[in-house]
Amino acid sequence: MIPDGEVNPIDTDYQVGQDNIVLKVGPFGLDIHNRVFLISGLSIIIFVALTLLFHSSVESSFSSLRDWLTGNLDWFFISAANVFVVLCLVLIVSPLGRVRLGGTEAKPDFGYLGWFSMLFAAGMGIGLMFFGVSEPLSHFTSAFGGVSMEDGARVDWAPLAGAAGDSAAAERLGMAATIYHWALHPWAIYAVLALGLALFAFNKGLPLTVRSIFYPILGERVWGWPGHIIDILAVFATLFGLATSLGFGASQASAGLNHLFGLPTGVGMEIFLVLVITAIALVSVVAGLDAGVKRLSEINMTLAALLMLFVIIVGPTLAILTGFVKNLAAYLEYLPALSNPVGREDANFVEGWTAFYWAWWISWSPFVGMFIARVSRGRTVREFLISVLLIPSLACVLWMSVFGGTAIRQVIDQGYEAAANAELPLQLFEMLAIMPWVQVTSFIAIILVVVFFITSSDSGSLVIDTISAGGKVNAPTPQRVFWCTFEGLVAIALIMGGGLVALQAMAVSTGFPFTLVLLAACVAVVKGLMTEPRGK
């Protein structure tokens, strides 16, 4: 893409797609990177085949893998996430924030409404629907229960030291712990990679692929095997991170359909939902970015806003509105302790929640980062980081305050504990159950889960295809169909191979190596920004 205004491009002989294989298979055309596509594609096909063949015996392996990674590397994930937040905040206030993505005269391709809608629906949609009620409730109840010891070790899941018997303190701690997992840290993870991709594609003239970020470190070697490995890791991280989210979405949609219409639950229903929704996502893939993802994202944002407004109006309105400010204050108060990577005693919380979350967000970062980069040309670095980091964080705080805060108030004020006692996928529907128009609101919630599912799958296939096509942003549609199909198949394989445990294990295992990639990317991004002309 030709920049508008002044930039400082990188002088390289590499041409986008020069290592690609271009061929025709019947009526379909292919344009694939000969190593990245073949290695990642074949590896994923083999993984799906083996997991489906031996699904009855792999669950314990997935469980052991997840427990080892989160138990031994929790400090690493927490420290890395802190680095990403600090870097973003420093860039916002530094002179480097005046650099404009796409050149000094570049104009944004999308207005704020369309931009935020695509960013938010792709970034956290399914997660917010799944955890919006369940996570605040879980942290509240575990904090209220306090510390439990067996054989000299803590066995409770309370964050920090808990708040035994104090409902007000437990609510503050529970909401602070939830916001910690959904505000600055995850969005900083996305922002770092998105900024690097946008900078090196729009300003430096390199392909829109993860390896391009590392040109300041690797030089021309970035087009060889070091770059191939980076892009292959990005494909793996994206695919398994997406599969984790699709698995959560399928389990919640299944629970909602059972709650609303009495349809059966279980692995069979979840697989059926993955197949149906993947088929719908394929239609959106063929429709393209503007007609598919953008339109669906805006529809979903409207439905999500209406559902949230309904809960504010018919729920504990005053408690929700005042809770938003109180929850922000609690988050800032507990943030230093929650983000401390060493000397923690709340092992279950750190390993089972925080370490998993950071690995999951990191595995999503190639997908969300590239998608954000694709739609963020024309923004200054400062505008970009404030928009990507702070505004969605506040939106997440509001969402958690409305849905999680309402569920907690139901327990404290009304003694209604059905949501707290339900399985995680069902807790949102149990929270809505004692409100008016439960059939309507529950159905809207299911629609939200399904459409978030579709937009995530659609956007993910677009991003993986760009990486595996050597940075080409307009590769043939059949390639995106291939990746969209295999996102669904990986989710099915993991559901059959251990359900949510298997999904979490693969998100963490692919998130770990990509954390190393992201930390190196921080250095490369700063190096790249320092060579760019800065606007006034």
RODO-2510 file (C-alpha; in nm, 4 decimals, decimal comma):
residues 536
     n   res          X          Y          Z
     1     m     0,0000     0,0000     0,0000
     2     i     0,1434     0,3392    -0,1028
     3     p     0,1931     0,5725     0,1982
     4     d     0,0441     0,9228     0,2104
     5     g     0,3007     1,1837     0,3028
     6     e     0,6429     1,1299     0,4562
     7     v     0,7651     0,7911     0,5795
     8     n     1,1033     0,6253     0,6222
     9     p     1,0653     0,2976     0,4300
    10     i     1,2982    -0,0002     0,4645
    11     d     1,5086    -0,0644     0,1558
    12     t     1,4852    -0,4342     0,0794
    13     d     1,4841    -0,6395    -0,2399
    14     y     1,2146    -0,8688    -0,1016
    15     q     0,8867    -0,8577    -0,2925
    16     v     0,5565    -0,9566    -0,1300
    17     g     0,4744    -1,3097    -0,2374
    18     q     0,8076    -1,3835    -0,4041
    19     d     0,8328    -1,7194    -0,2241
    20     n     0,4705    -1,8075    -0,2926
    21     i     0,3378    -2,0988    -0,4924
    22     v     0,0718    -1,9806    -0,7385
    23     l    -0,1364    -2,2511    -0,9031
    24     k    -0,4827    -2,3512    -1,0151
    25     v    -0,6728    -2,6436    -0,8613
    26     g    -0,9710    -2,6947    -1,0851
    27     p    -1,1651    -2,3652    -1,0905
    28     f    -0,9893    -2,2408    -0,7764
    29     g    -0,6701    -2,0399    -0,7548
    30     l    -0,4106    -2,0686    -0,4784
    31     d    -0,1392    -1,8212    -0,3748
    32     i     0,0413    -1,9651    -0,0708
    33     h     0,3775    -1,9203     0,0985
    34     n     0,5568    -2,2421     0,0158
    35     r     0,6931    -2,3101     0,3663
    36     v     0,4617    -2,1316     0,6099
    37     f     0,1399    -2,2650     0,4559
    38     l     0,2632    -2,6194     0,3990
    39     i     0,4245    -2,6702     0,7420
    40     s     0,1459    -2,5088     0,9441
    41     g    -0,1338    -2,6560     0,7312
    42     l     0,0028    -3,0114     0,7360
    43     s     0,0832    -2,9915     1,1093
    44     i    -0,2717    -2,8861     1,1921
    45     i    -0,4236    -3,1550     0,9683
    46     i    -0,2103    -3,4184     1,1462
    47     f    -0,3047    -3,2764     1,4897
    48     v    -0,6766    -3,2888     1,4092
    49     a    -0,6507    -3,6430     1,2715
    50     l    -0,4558    -3,7810     1,5706
    51     t    -0,6778    -3,6073     1,8269
    52     l    -0,9939    -3,7411     1,6639
    53     l    -0,8474    -4,0918     1,6369
    54     f    -0,7278    -4,1070     1,9984
    55     h    -0,9742    -3,8666     2,1623
    56     s    -1,0561    -4,1097     2,4429
    57     s    -0,6964    -4,1210     2,5685
    58     v    -0,5644    -3,7657     2,5204
    59     e    -0,7652    -3,5808     2,7870
    60     s    -0,5169    -3,6574     3,0656
    61     s    -0,2290    -3,5420     2,8441
    62     f    -0,3985    -3,2103     2,7754
    63     s    -0,4719    -3,1634     3,1462
    64     s    -0,1127    -3,2367     3,2464
    65     l     0,0211    -2,9999     2,9815
    66     r    -0,2015    -2,7130     3,0963
    67     d    -0,1206    -2,7657     3,4650
    68     w     0,2565    -2,7813     3,4040
    69     l     0,2672    -2,4666     3,1918
    70     t     0,0484    -2,2530     3,4182
    71     g     0,2106    -2,3911     3,7344
    72     n     0,5715    -2,3317     3,6291
    73     l     0,5477    -2,0282     3,4022
    74     d     0,2885    -1,8116     3,5778
    75     w     0,5563    -1,5568     3,6782
    76     f     0,6731    -1,5356     3,3156
    77     f     0,3280    -1,4645     3,1721
    78     i     0,2508    -1,2031     3,4402
    79     s     0,5881    -1,0275     3,3941
    80     a     0,5513    -1,0211     3,0147
    81     a     0,2012    -0,8720     3,0338
    82     n     0,3347    -0,5984     3,2639
    83     v     0,6026    -0,5138     3,0077
    84     f     0,3405    -0,4677     2,7348
    85     v     0,1315    -0,2305     2,9494
    86     v     0,4297    -0,0162     3,0469
    87     l     0,5495     0,0087     2,6860
    88     c     0,2069     0,1226     2,5609
    89     l     0,1691     0,3859     2,8334
    90     v     0,5202     0,5197     2,7672
    91     l     0,4557     0,5448     2,3923
    92     i     0,1295     0,7351     2,4517
    93     v     0,3061     1,0169     2,6364
    94     s     0,6331     1,0105     2,4387
    95     p     0,7097     1,2109     2,1185
    96     l     0,6897     0,8805     1,9281
    97     g     0,3124     0,9026     1,9767
    98     r     0,3026     1,1655     1,6987
    99     v     0,4026     0,9121     1,4303
   100     r     0,1126     0,8524     1,1908
   101     l     0,0452     0,5027     1,0568
   102     g     0,0483     0,5173     0,6780
   103     g     0,2412     0,8441     0,6435
   104     t     0,2213     1,1992     0,7729
   105     e    -0,0809     1,2789     0,5503
   106     a    -0,2687     0,9475     0,5836
   107     k    -0,6426     0,9540     0,6594
   108     p    -0,8345     0,6813     0,8507
   109     d    -1,0051     0,4177     0,6368
   110     f    -1,2955     0,3719     0,8837
   111     g    -1,4909     0,6011     1,1129
   112     y    -1,4756     0,5497     1,4891
   113     l    -1,8041     0,3559     1,5121
   114     g    -1,7113     0,1010     1,2474
   115     w    -1,3549     0,0791     1,3796
   116     f    -1,4570     0,0174     1,7420
   117     s    -1,7258    -0,2307     1,6399
   118     m    -1,4864    -0,4480     1,4380
   119     l    -1,2129    -0,4200     1,6994
   120     f    -1,4366    -0,5128     1,9913
   121     a    -1,6337    -0,7923     1,8249
   122     a    -1,3146    -0,9606     1,7053
   123     g    -1,1152    -0,8921     2,0206
   124     m    -1,3244    -1,0213     2,3082
   125     g    -1,6818    -1,0900     2,2041
   126     i    -1,7229    -1,4555     2,2971
   127     g    -1,5121    -1,4130     2,6102
   128     l    -1,7252    -1,1290     2,7427
   129     m    -2,0444    -1,3278     2,6854
   130     f    -1,9008    -1,6378     2,8547
   131     f    -1,7222    -1,4724     3,1482
   132     g    -1,9271    -1,1525     3,1950
   133     v    -2,1341    -1,3126     3,4709
   134     s    -1,9318    -1,6191     3,5636
   135     e    -1,5954    -1,4612     3,6413
   136     p    -1,7105    -1,1819     3,8778
   137     l    -1,9361    -1,4335     4,0528
   138     s    -1,6542    -1,6891     4,0837
   139     h    -1,4069    -1,4389     4,2287
   140     f    -1,6725    -1,2938     4,4611
   141     t    -1,7746    -1,6313     4,6037
   142     s    -1,4157    -1,7544     4,6415
   143     a    -1,3076    -1,4263     4,8034
   144     f    -1,6093    -1,4350     5,0383
   145     g    -1,5203    -1,7920     5,1359
   146     g    -1,1716    -1,6805     5,2354
   147     v    -0,8497    -1,8782     5,2645
   148     s    -0,8607    -2,2591     5,3006
   149     m    -0,5526    -2,4603     5,3974
   150     e    -0,4752    -2,8308     5,3634
   151     d    -0,1389    -2,9800     5,4620
   152     g     0,0108    -2,6328     5,4863
   153     a    -0,0934    -2,5211     5,1362
   154     r    -0,3791    -2,3052     5,0127
   155     v    -0,6514    -2,4932     4,8275
   156     d    -0,8987    -2,2080     4,7769
   157     w    -0,9376    -2,0060     4,4558
   158     a    -0,9643    -1,6629     4,6189
   159     p    -0,7579    -1,3823     4,4646
   160     l    -0,4847    -1,2426     4,6938
   161     a    -0,5839    -1,3006     5,0569
   162     g    -0,9595    -1,3148     4,9953
   163     a    -1,2175    -1,1334     5,2086
   164     a    -1,3662    -1,3983     5,4338
   165     g    -1,7225    -1,3205     5,5442
   166     d    -1,7155    -0,9589     5,4195
   167     s    -1,9529    -0,9310     5,1230
   168     a    -1,8637    -0,5700     5,0409
   169     a    -1,4889    -0,6381     5,0430
   170     a    -1,5378    -0,9631     4,8508
   171     e    -1,7364    -0,7764     4,5845
   172     r    -1,4633    -0,5119     4,5479
   173     l    -1,1870    -0,7726     4,5273
   174     g    -1,3855    -0,9942     4,2914
   175     m    -1,4574    -0,7083     4,0513
   176     a    -1,0970    -0,5821     4,0700
   177     a    -0,9639    -0,9289     3,9842
   178     t    -1,2074    -0,9555     3,6922
   179     i    -1,1187    -0,6136     3,5530
   180     y    -0,7487    -0,6990     3,5855
   181     h    -0,8074    -0,9829     3,3394
   182     w    -1,0109    -0,7758     3,0928
   183     a    -0,8776    -0,4208     3,0899
   184     l    -0,5287    -0,2765     3,0315
   185     h    -0,3202    -0,5936     3,0180
   186     p    -0,4987    -0,7905     2,7431
   187     w    -0,5507    -0,4827     2,5286
   188     a    -0,1831    -0,3912     2,5675
   189     i    -0,0944    -0,7386     2,4382
   190     y    -0,3085    -0,6765     2,1302
   191     a    -0,1868    -0,3186     2,0866
   192     v     0,1848    -0,4039     2,0784
   193     l     0,1517    -0,6513     1,7938
   194     a    -0,1077    -0,4446     1,6074
   195     l     0,1146    -0,1372     1,6236
   196     g     0,4142    -0,3312     1,4948
   197     l     0,2188    -0,4800     1,2054
   198     a     0,0688    -0,1456     1,1034
   199     l     0,4006     0,0399     1,1310
   200     f     0,6081    -0,2034     0,9265
   201     a     0,3362    -0,2596     0,6644
   202     f     0,2039     0,0942     0,6136
   203     n     0,5169     0,3001     0,6864
   204     k     0,8093     0,0699     0,6156
   205     g     0,6605    -0,0955     0,3066
   206     l     0,7017    -0,4545     0,4274
   207     p     0,4461    -0,7370     0,3944
   208     l     0,1582    -0,7389     0,6446
   209     t     0,2868    -1,0418     0,8307
   210     v     0,4367    -1,0949     1,1755
   211     r     0,7926    -1,1545     1,0551
   212     s     0,8116    -0,7992     0,9137
   213     i     0,8173    -0,6529     1,2662
   214     f     1,1548    -0,8165     1,3268
   215     y     1,3423    -0,6529     1,0390
   216     p     1,5241    -0,4092     1,2764
   217     i     1,6565    -0,7131     1,4684
   218     l     1,7070    -0,9786     1,1978
   219     g     1,7614    -0,7698     0,8862
   220     e     1,7340    -0,9633     0,5586
   221     r     1,7350    -1,2918     0,7533
   222     v     1,3708    -1,2179     0,8344
   223     w     1,2830    -1,3532     0,4862
   224     g     1,4526    -1,6866     0,5642
   225     w     1,3940    -1,9566     0,8243
   226     p     1,3919    -1,7238     1,1295
   227     g     1,0978    -1,5433     0,9688
   228     h     0,9322    -1,8684     0,8606
   229     i     0,9382    -1,9918     1,2224
   230     i     0,7895    -1,6639     1,3515
   231     d     0,5008    -1,6804     1,1036
   232     i     0,4390    -2,0523     1,1657
   233     l     0,4200    -1,9832     1,5410
   234     a     0,1752    -1,7021     1,4667
   235     v    -0,0469    -1,9390     1,2669
   236     f    -0,0434    -2,2005     1,5443
   237     a    -0,1117    -1,9433     1,8179
   238     t    -0,3973    -1,7875     1,6232
   239     l    -0,5643    -2,1151     1,5313
   240     f    -0,5551    -2,2670     1,8792
   241     g    -0,6416    -1,9394     2,0509
   242     l    -0,9461    -1,9097     1,8273
   243     a    -1,0381    -2,2742     1,8818
   244     t    -1,0410    -2,2109     2,2582
   245     s    -1,2842    -1,9232     2,2167
   246     l    -1,5020    -2,1160     1,9735
   247     g    -1,5173    -2,3997     2,2257
   248     f    -1,6334    -2,1609     2,4985
   249     g    -1,8907    -2,0146     2,2602
   250     a    -2,0251    -2,3562     2,1619
   251     s    -2,0634    -2,4670     2,5240
   252     q    -2,2484    -2,1466     2,6147
   253     a    -2,4766    -2,1572     2,3094
   254     s    -2,5540    -2,5207     2,3894
   255     a    -2,6360    -2,4336     2,7516
   256     g    -2,8551    -2,1440     2,6410
   257     l    -3,0507    -2,3530     2,3916
   258     n    -3,1064    -2,6174     2,6577
   259     h    -3,2170    -2,3545     2,9098
   260     l    -3,4513    -2,1830     2,6638
   261     f    -3,5848    -2,4642     2,4457
   262     g    -3,4919    -2,7826     2,6309
   263     l    -3,2560    -2,8990     2,3563
   264     p    -2,9993    -3,1620     2,4590
   265     t    -2,6535    -3,0612     2,5820
   266     g    -2,3191    -3,2363     2,5664
   267     v    -2,0351    -3,2955     2,3241
   268     g    -2,2671    -3,3894     2,0360
   269     m    -2,4631    -3,0643     2,0536
   270     e    -2,1452    -2,8574     2,0840
   271     i    -1,9971    -3,0268     1,7763
   272     f    -2,3212    -2,9691     1,5863
   273     l    -2,3119    -2,5992     1,6791
   274     v    -1,9484    -2,5673     1,5692
   275     l    -2,0371    -2,7234     1,2327
   276     v    -2,3427    -2,5029     1,1766
   277     i    -2,1734    -2,1800     1,2809
   278     t    -1,8572    -2,2589     1,0834
   279     a    -2,0797    -2,3063     0,7772
   280     i    -2,2357    -1,9636     0,8383
   281     a    -1,8884    -1,8151     0,8862
   282     l    -1,7878    -1,9542     0,5473
   283     v    -2,0656    -1,7489     0,3869
   284     s    -1,9310    -1,4386     0,5624
   285     v    -1,5773    -1,5259     0,4476
   286     v    -1,6892    -1,5285     0,0856
   287     a    -1,8763    -1,1973     0,1324
   288     g    -1,5543    -1,0162     0,2297
   289     l    -1,4401    -0,7712     0,5007
   290     d    -1,6805    -0,4805     0,4445
   291     a    -1,9913    -0,6833     0,3564
   292     g    -1,9203    -0,9662     0,6040
   293     v    -1,7241    -0,8867     0,9189
   294     k    -1,8012    -0,5138     0,9366
   295     r    -2,1768    -0,5534     0,8979
   296     l    -2,2019    -0,8458     1,1414
   297     s    -1,9831    -0,6627     1,3946
   298     e    -2,2007    -0,3527     1,3886
   299     i    -2,5187    -0,5617     1,4255
   300     n    -2,3675    -0,7444     1,7211
   301     m    -2,2500    -0,4257     1,8901
   302     t    -2,6037    -0,2895     1,8642
   303     l    -2,7550    -0,6058     2,0150
   304     a    -2,4908    -0,6139     2,2914
   305     a    -2,5573    -0,2484     2,3779
   306     l    -2,9339    -0,3106     2,3896
   307     l    -2,8934    -0,6147     2,6170
   308     m    -2,6618    -0,4212     2,8477
   309     l    -2,9013    -0,1244     2,8576
   310     f    -3,1882    -0,3610     2,9432
   311     v    -2,9952    -0,5077     3,2390
   312     i    -2,9060    -0,1572     3,3609
   313     i    -3,2702    -0,0453     3,3487
   314     v    -3,4421    -0,3505     3,5018
   315     g    -3,1521    -0,4540     3,7255
   316     p    -3,0093    -0,2725     4,0283
   317     t    -2,9620     0,0507     3,8309
   318     l    -2,8085     0,2655     4,1039
   319     a    -2,5739    -0,0115     4,2194
   320     i    -2,4590    -0,0682     3,8590
   321     l    -2,3935     0,2994     3,7863
   322     t    -2,2120     0,3671     4,1124
   323     g    -2,0423     0,0282     4,0851
   324     f    -1,8716     0,1295     3,7604
   325     v    -1,6770     0,4030     3,9408
   326     k    -1,6213     0,1923     4,2541
   327     n    -1,4980    -0,1017     4,0477
   328     l    -1,2495     0,1195     3,8627
   329     a    -1,1205     0,2481     4,1964
   330     a    -1,0936    -0,1075     4,3320
   331     y    -0,9063    -0,2151     4,0187
   332     l    -0,6506     0,0640     4,0579
   333     e    -0,6148    -0,0137     4,4296
   334     y    -0,5518    -0,3864     4,3823
   335     l    -0,3616    -0,3613     4,0499
   336     p    -0,0090    -0,3588     4,2005
   337     a    -0,0801    -0,6712     4,4066
   338     l    -0,2661    -0,8541     4,1281
   339     s     0,0102    -0,7857     3,8733
   340     n     0,2914    -0,8878     4,1104
   341     p     0,4625    -1,1919     3,9505
   342     v     0,6570    -1,3223     4,2520
   343     g     0,5906    -1,4300     4,6096
   344     r     0,2207    -1,4979     4,5531
   345     e     0,0289    -1,7278     4,7873
   346     d    -0,2918    -1,7438     4,5807
   347     a    -0,1558    -2,0171     4,3522
   348     n    -0,4925    -2,1444     4,2243
   349     f    -0,6014    -1,7964     4,1203
   350     v    -0,2676    -1,7065     3,9589
   351     e    -0,2250    -2,0368     3,7737
   352     g    -0,5873    -2,1217     3,6969
   353     w    -0,7006    -1,7722     3,6003
   354     t    -0,4230    -1,5194     3,5335
   355     a    -0,1583    -1,7396     3,3685
   356     f    -0,4223    -1,9037     3,1490
   357     y    -0,5719    -1,5686     3,0534
   358     w    -0,2414    -1,4090     2,9552
   359     a    -0,1438    -1,7136     2,7477
   360     w    -0,4892    -1,7093     2,5859
   361     w    -0,4746    -1,3368     2,5051
   362     i    -0,1217    -1,3787     2,3680
   363     s    -0,2327    -1,6674     2,1472
   364     w    -0,5089    -1,4373     2,0161
   365     s    -0,2675    -1,1485     1,9540
   366     p    -0,1626    -1,2385     1,5950
   367     f    -0,5300    -1,2627     1,4980
   368     v    -0,6572    -0,9533     1,6800
   369     g    -0,3339    -0,7584     1,6210
   370     m    -0,3360    -0,8093     1,2457
   371     f    -0,7064    -0,7427     1,2226
   372     i    -0,6665    -0,4165     1,4181
   373     a    -0,3689    -0,3221     1,1991
   374     r    -0,5718    -0,3843     0,8819
   375     v    -0,8394    -0,1346     0,9889
   376     s    -0,6216     0,1261     1,1662
   377     r    -0,4309     0,2959     0,8861
   378     g    -0,4329     0,6760     0,9193
   379     r    -0,4250     0,6921     1,3006
   380     t    -0,1394     0,8449     1,4984
   381     v     0,0404     0,6111     1,7378
   382     r    -0,1016     0,8087     2,0310
   383     e    -0,4577     0,7990     1,8949
   384     f    -0,4154     0,4331     1,8083
   385     l    -0,2909     0,3294     2,1536
   386     i    -0,5456     0,5370     2,3457
   387     s    -0,8258     0,3936     2,1327
   388     v    -0,7048     0,0328     2,1404
   389     l    -0,5878     0,0339     2,5025
   390     l    -0,8002     0,2673     2,7119
   391     i    -1,1424     0,2917     2,5460
   392     p    -1,2035    -0,0858     2,5106
   393     s    -1,0744    -0,1315     2,8659
   394     l    -1,3426     0,1069     2,9937
   395     a    -1,6012    -0,0752     2,7827
   396     c    -1,4962    -0,4046     2,9434
   397     v    -1,5197    -0,2484     3,2910
   398     l    -1,8716    -0,1291     3,2090
   399     w    -1,9746    -0,4716     3,0736
   400     m    -1,8414    -0,6570     3,3782
   401     s    -1,9950    -0,3999     3,6149
   402     v    -2,3361    -0,4429     3,4523
   403     f    -2,3516    -0,8205     3,4159
   404     g    -2,1181    -0,9374     3,6924
   405     g    -2,2293    -0,6634     3,9299
   406     t    -2,5957    -0,7521     3,8765
   407     a    -2,5303    -1,1217     3,9464
   408     i    -2,3397    -1,0371     4,2664
   409     r    -2,6194    -0,8024     4,3800
   410     q    -2,8691    -1,0837     4,3235
   411     v    -2,6723    -1,2938     4,5715
   412     i    -2,6180    -1,0199     4,8309
   413     d    -2,9520    -0,8341     4,8147
   414     q    -3,1968    -1,1076     4,7109
   415     g    -3,0284    -1,4270     4,8232
   416     y    -3,0676    -1,5576     4,4665
   417     e    -2,7840    -1,8056     4,4137
   418     a    -2,8985    -1,9990     4,1056
   419     a    -2,6461    -1,8228     3,8836
   420     a    -2,3626    -1,8716     4,1324
   421     n    -2,4406    -2,2444     4,1640
   422     a    -2,4846    -2,3095     3,7897
   423     e    -2,2195    -2,4381     3,5495
   424     l    -2,0104    -2,1601     3,3933
   425     p    -2,1785    -2,1658     3,0467
   426     l    -2,5250    -2,1362     3,2065
   427     q    -2,4613    -1,8553     3,4564
   428     l    -2,5537    -1,5699     3,2207
   429     f    -2,8917    -1,7299     3,1494
   430     e    -2,9595    -1,7956     3,5192
   431     m    -2,8828    -1,4309     3,5937
   432     l    -3,1356    -1,3220     3,3288
   433     a    -3,3913    -1,5783     3,4529
   434     i    -3,5383    -1,3567     3,7278
   435     m    -3,5693    -1,0508     3,5036
   436     p    -3,8627    -0,9588     3,2757
   437     w    -3,8789    -1,0925     2,9199
   438     v    -3,6416    -1,3751     3,0002
   439     q    -3,7267    -1,5618     2,6787
   440     v    -3,6385    -1,2584     2,4665
   441     t    -3,3208    -1,1610     2,6495
   442     s    -3,1912    -1,5180     2,6631
   443     f    -3,2526    -1,5581     2,2909
   444     i    -3,0662    -1,2329     2,2212
   445     a    -2,7779    -1,3618     2,4346
   446     i    -2,7617    -1,6801     2,2250
   447     i    -2,7650    -1,4726     1,9047
   448     l    -2,4799    -1,2617     2,0424
   449     v    -2,2715    -1,5696     2,1167
   450     v    -2,3372    -1,7114     1,7699
   451     v    -2,2563    -1,3884     1,5828
   452     f    -1,9438    -1,3241     1,7917
   453     f    -1,8516    -1,6817     1,7022
   454     i    -1,8996    -1,6068     1,3300
   455     t    -1,7066    -1,2775     1,3309
   456     s    -1,4173    -1,4326     1,5222
   457     s    -1,3962    -1,7267     1,2834
   458     d    -1,4267    -1,5012     0,9790
   459     s    -1,1679    -1,2503     1,1011
   460     g    -0,9343    -1,5276     1,2133
   461     s    -0,9387    -1,7006     0,8768
   462     l    -0,8609    -1,3666     0,7099
   463     v    -0,5585    -1,3137     0,9346
   464     i    -0,4197    -1,6685     0,9141
   465     d    -0,4565    -1,6581     0,5370
   466     t    -0,2624    -1,3310     0,5183
   467     i     0,0233    -1,4798     0,7227
   468     s     0,0307    -1,8063     0,5275
   469     a     0,0168    -1,6157     0,1946
   470     g     0,3405    -1,4308     0,2690
   471     g     0,1674    -1,1054     0,3643
   472     k    -0,0717    -1,0812     0,0684
   473     v    -0,3943    -0,9192     0,1874
   474     n    -0,6036    -1,0193    -0,1135
   475     a    -0,5165    -1,3872    -0,1479
   476     p    -0,7707    -1,6148    -0,3203
   477     t    -1,0881    -1,6822    -0,1221
   478     p    -1,0520    -2,0661    -0,1237
   479     q    -0,7524    -2,0297     0,1109
   480     r    -0,9637    -1,8457     0,3663
   481     v    -1,2270    -2,1163     0,3266
   482     f    -0,9585    -2,3757     0,4105
   483     w    -0,8541    -2,1957     0,7296
   484     c    -1,2108    -2,1199     0,8368
   485     t    -1,2947    -2,4890     0,7956
   486     f    -0,9945    -2,6020     0,9976
   487     e    -1,0662    -2,3565     1,2797
   488     g    -1,3924    -2,5441     1,3246
   489     l    -1,2262    -2,8850     1,2934
   490     v    -0,9602    -2,7966     1,5544
   491     a    -1,2343    -2,6814     1,7925
   492     i    -1,4214    -3,0091     1,7359
   493     a    -1,1050    -3,2144     1,7887
   494     l    -1,0314    -3,0378     2,1160
   495     i    -1,3917    -3,0642     2,2379
   496     m    -1,3776    -3,4403     2,1739
   497     g    -1,0283    -3,4666     2,3235
   498     g    -1,1090    -3,3199     2,6628
   499     g    -1,3487    -3,0300     2,6293
   500     l    -1,2536    -2,7015     2,7931
   501     v    -0,9430    -2,8581     2,9536
   502     a    -0,8035    -2,9472     2,6107
   503     l    -0,8955    -2,6051     2,4710
   504     q    -0,7164    -2,4305     2,7580
   505     a    -0,4109    -2,6556     2,7259
   506     m    -0,3556    -2,5728     2,3598
   507     a    -0,4127    -2,2007     2,4132
   508     v    -0,1457    -2,1967     2,6852
   509     s     0,1019    -2,4167     2,4973
   510     t     0,0894    -2,2007     2,1838
   511     g     0,0809    -1,8803     2,3874
   512     f     0,4126    -1,9540     2,5605
   513     p     0,6481    -1,9489     2,2575
   514     f     0,4600    -1,6553     2,1112
   515     t     0,5168    -1,4580     2,4331
   516     l     0,8883    -1,4692     2,3509
   517     v     0,8083    -1,3416     2,0022
   518     l     0,6028    -1,0531     2,1456
   519     l     0,8744    -0,9487     2,3916
   520     a     1,1248    -0,9262     2,1062
   521     a     0,8657    -0,7342     1,9041
   522     c     0,8624    -0,4610     2,1736
   523     v     1,2263    -0,3813     2,0946
   524     a     1,1680    -0,3890     1,7200
   525     v     0,8627    -0,1574     1,7412
   526     v     1,0547     0,1087     1,9345
   527     k     1,3439     0,0857     1,6882
   528     g     1,1041     0,1256     1,3967
   529     l     0,9183     0,4229     1,5491
   530     m     1,2410     0,6083     1,6234
   531     t     1,3228     0,6264     1,2516
   532     e     0,9813     0,7634     1,1437
   533     p     0,8974     1,1333     1,0794
   534     r     0,6676     1,2746     1,3462
   535     g     0,3722     1,5008     1,2878
   536     k     0,3020     1,8153     1,4876
***
